[in-house]
Amino acid sequence: MTQADRESEWAADMRAALAGDADAYRRFLQCVTPHLRAVARKNCTQYGAPVSDAEDVVQEALLAIHLKRRTWDPARPITPWISVIVRNKLIDMLRRSVRLTVPIDDLAEVLAAEEPVDDSPAAHIGSLIGRLKDRQRAVVQAVSIEGCTTREAAARLRMSETGVRVTLHRALKALATLHQSSPG
């Protein structure tokens, strides 16, 4: 059977399966599985994965074909669609199998060190701004930190200019209250 004949047969079976023909779907899966297995083995070899993982890739590809079968465009060839699924399942398997080990014996002193505490005024103000309501925080960020005009902030935040001014005033009042009540 030529590749064109195989493509035509698979596409016809998948079209029938999408129309509800269970026998055509079963035939499609039986015919496509050896192809999946061959592609999976070839890709495992090509990308340095154990060939024994090919069967896992085949099973995951069959499941993906089943779950995603409605994403295939019947006006397009089916073989590239199948090949992409197999390739993606192999990539997923390779990602899961990567296990990096880093000896930490040499890093014991570094790992045990405490994180430095940033007690600068900027860090204090940043933590206070973080306690504002979302809208107030966005206005303070735009106007007071980034230097936007009221008009620019209003356009960016989809507010009126008056709304930006009122929100900024309330935010600054809230920051003053938070600052007065904070220790230090």
Secondary structure, 3 states (H helix, E strand, C coil): CCHHHHHHHHHHHHHHHHCCCHHHHHHHHHHHHHHHHHHHHHHHHHHCCCHHHHHHHHHHHHHHHHHHHHHCCCCCCHHHHHHHHHHHHHHHHHHHHCCCCCCCHHHHHHHHCCCCCCCCHHHHHHHHHCCCCHHHHHHHHHHHHCCCCHHHHHHHHCCCHHHHHHHHHHHHHHHHHHHHHCCC
